[in-house]
Amino acid sequence: MSSTEGKGRIHLPEETLPLYTDSSLCSPTGDVPSSSLLLDNDKNNKAEHEVAKGTTSKMSCWEWVVVVGTFLIASAVRAYRLDSTVHAGVRYSTDTKALPKLLAMLTDMLPGSRAGQAADGRPHVTVARLLIVILGSLTIPFSYLSTRLLDCRPSTALLVSLFLTFDNGLIVQSRYILPDTILFFFTVLSFFFWFGFSKRDQRQPFSRQWWTWLMLTGLSLGAVISCKLTGMLTAATIAVGVAYQLWNLKDSSERMRHFKARALCLIVVPVLFYLITSQMYDVASGGKVDYPSIDVSIGSTVTIKPYNTGRGYLHSYKHFYPGGSEQQQVTLYPKAHADNKWLITNTSSAMEVNYKSTSLPFTRIYHNTPIRLRHINTHKHLHSHDIHPYESKSRNAYEVTGYGLLGFAGDANDDWIVDIVNGDRGGRGTFSRILVRTQKTVVTFRHERTGCYLYSNGEQLPEWGFGQLEVTCKMGAGFGMDGDRNALWYFETSDHPAQPEPSESDFSVLPQWYIEYFGISADALARPPPTSNMKASESWLFLLNRGVDFRVTANMIPELLFVLNPVVWWLSSFAVISYAVAIVALISRARRGHNDFDNPKVTKFITTGGYLFVGWALHYFPFLIGHQKLFIYDYFPGLYLAILLLFTSFDMGTATLQRKVRIPIVLGLLCLVLWGYSRLMVYTYGTP
């Protein structure tokens, strides 16, 4: 009996079901799925069936034991000596979205969420770090299942999972609270659901299981783009698969129906997921979704945010720098807080020293206006002087501190010049180009005495700074929108007793989520993340697996190195290069009259391998645009696809080998990856 699912689809016997069916998952009998992830034609059906036959089988009980075993092994590898390594805190990059921050806030509410030391001096393993370990470990079984969905043998799927388990870079990432760990987990999960949907799409379109796989893919994509801007690369990869599937539909009347279903689940659902998580984070952090654009004036109580990152407030509190001037700290704080509020005053030393907003007239601020910023809660002025920052020790920057006390008018080091750089930030109107207005006007704060510019350098302060971001005053940073964008700021809110009521036109025309995602974060790929001791790589060194120092000793000796397992790196890189060379060779042979493309093995190699190759390229080449610093974890989604390409090619290339020949090759590869892992263990775990 044969199935007739529709015109132009592969016809297989009814007993040849996909990898996941409604029947028992522990059946010892094998069945054969279709041979290609994306292929959808009616040529060489019998040959394709022979290619697929014996390549994969339904998940039996022992395989599920293997899947659970890979998770346990990965958990043990990632949790090893976890209580002996100190973690400085959550590290957010500039393009981190709401989901990682929301998860961090949720874990902070649970018992055992506070960092500290136990009686024996070891650091507490917080709930947040355990969550990261679990998410990092869960990528391993999902990678196994994804490989099986690509019609690979169990031994090949095991190699994929073990290569990921013992990759030193992935291990380091899974031990520290990095948003990239969450991003990588949902990236792997998205591809797992997509591969499952593609398998179901070949045989049972619009069935209940088909809709389930498609909807789960959309939800996972929503989580991916809710982690970081780079999650859009994963969305683009799946969009390529969607385009290929729609192109290969033979029945044009069905194409629009398929397109609408995919648009609903892969566009609408992810966008809604992002909006919901963003709104939840805004509510949880005490922020508002949209503020009106109003005039900023002398006597206004304001909150100030960096333009380049979008999240974080200019902040001060009653804690002091441990060195340098030892004056009060000024930082960036990620949440809404009373210590984010500053009072704008003029620079006259003869003015009233009480600084009550009711005593200061509503005087609008124009370009090149000198002002002072007085911290509401501690009564200290935003201050800079010719002392270099204590933490970053930059020679072309000065400290920014809180200086003064109640009743003290301040001194010349408290004077700042507000320069308008650009107006109409995310809205309409022309007043923001002349007057300083909240939300729409981008400004710099130039220190009048030294000429340096208020600057958010992205450096995360250690424990004495509570993991907040350092603020300095950098020389030569103020060259407008074409200069160093870390010197750009905007006023988020402004409040004055004489402030006119905002009109409807004062609110942004564009939705706030659009401004945050595509306005503030459009250039986020060009900025390094705010990590304290992590150093970046130049673009060309990205190809060579040059490790970055995640933590160094006082003598600048690497103690914790962020570097990939060399075996994983070079073999996956070899697979990518070999695939490109193979495609060029096949095209060259076709031009000479050879019919390689009629071979079902070649067809499978081109379709499945080609999709993985395109996905790798989409996750790699965008990072080489421009001259930005790169970090090794930026490449992890691309690495995952390169590993899948390596072993799908390996599985097809060894299909004709006898078991007694193939098994030693598998064991040899396993020994190689364990050797690479052991060589870098000392830097992976920070052991002496």
QUIFEN-V716228 format. One line per field, one symbol per residue. ss: DSSP state (h for helix, s for strand, l for the rest). phi: phi as a letter, one per 40 degrees, with the letter a starting at -180 (. if undefined). burial: b if it has 9 or more other ideal C-beta (glycine too) atoms within 8 Angstrom, else e. A space follows every 50 residues. Layout:
ss = ???
phi = ???
burial = ???
This chain:
ss = lsllllllllllslllllllllllllllllllllllllllllllhhhhhh hhllllllllhhhhhhhhhhhhhhhhhhhllhhhllllllsllllslhhh hhhhhhhhllllllllslllllslllhhhhhhhhhhhhhhhhhhhhhhhl lllhhhhhhhhhhhhllhhhhhhllllshhhhhhhhhhhhhhhhhhhhhh hllllllhhhhhhhhhhhhhhhhhhllsllhhhhhhhhhhhhhhhhhlll lhhhhhhhhhhhhhhhhhhhhhhhhhhhhhhhhhllllllllllslssll ssssssllllllsssssssslllllllssssssllllhhhlsssslllll llllllhhhlllsslsllssssssslllllssssllllllllllllssss sssllllllllhhhlsssssssllllllllhhhlslsllllsssssslll llssssssssllhhhlllsssssslllllhhhllhhhlssssssslllll lllhhhlllllhhhhhhhhhlllhhhllllllllllsllhhhhhlllsss sslllllssssslllhhhhhhhhhhhhhhhhhhhhhhhhhhllllhhhlh hhhhhhhhhhhhhhhhhhhhhhhhlllllslhhhhhhhhhhhhhhhhhhh hhhlllllhhhhhhhhhhhhhhhhhhhhhlhhhhhlll
phi = .bcbcicgbccbdcccccdbbccccbcccbbbcccbcbcaabbfcccccc cccgcaacccdcccccccccccccccccccfccbbcbchcbbccbccccd cccccccccccgcccibcccgccccccccccccccccccccccccccccc gccdcccccdcccccbccccccccbbcbccccdccccccccccccccccc ccbbcgcccccccccccccccdcccccadccccccccccccccccccccc cccccccccccccccbbccccccccccccccccccgcbcabccbccbcgc cbbbbcccbgbhbcaaacbbccagcfcccbbbbcbcaccccbbcbccccc ccccfccccbccbcbbdgccabbbcccbgbccbaacbcdcccfccbabcb bbbhacgccgbccccbbcbccabfcgabhbcccbbcbcgcccbbbccccc gcbdabcgccccdcbfgcccbbbbcgccbgccccccccbaccbabadccc cccccccccccccccccbccccbcccbcccbcbcbcbcdccdcbfccbcc abcccgcdbbbcacdcccccccccccccccccccccccccccgcbccccc cccccccccccccccccccbcdcccgbccbbccccdcccdcccccdcccc cccbccccdccccdcccccccccccccccbdcccbgcc
burial = eebeeeebbbbbeeebbbbeeeeeeeeeeebbbbbbbbbbeeeebeebbe bbeebbebbbeebbebbbebbebbbebbeeebeebebbbebbbbbbbbbb bbbbbebeeeeebeeeeeeeeebbebbbbbbbbbbbbbbbbbbbbbbbbb bbebbbbbbbbbbbbbbbbbbbbbbbbbbbbbbbbbbbbbbbbbbbbbbb bbbbbeeebbbebbbbbbbbbbbbbbbbbbbebbbbbbbbbbebbbebbe beebbebbbebbbbbbbbbbbbbbbebbbbbbeebebeeeebbbbbbbbb bbbbbbbbbbebbbbbbeeebeebeebbbbbbbbeebebbbbbbbbbeee eeeebebeebebbbbbeebbbbbbbbebbbbbbbbeebbbbbebeebbbb bbbbeeeeebeebbbbbbbbbbbbbbbebebbbbbbbbbbbbbbbbbbeb ebbbbbbbbbbbeebebbbbbbbbbebbeeeebbbbbbbbbbebebeebe eeeeebbbebebbbbbbebbbeebbebbbbbbebebbebeebeebbbbbb eeeeeeebebbbbbbbbbbbbbbbbbebbbebbeebeebbeeeeebbeeb bbbbbbbbbbbbbbbbebbbebbeeeebebbbbbbbbbbbbbbbbbbbbb bbebbeeeeeebbebbeebbebbbbbbeebbebbbbee
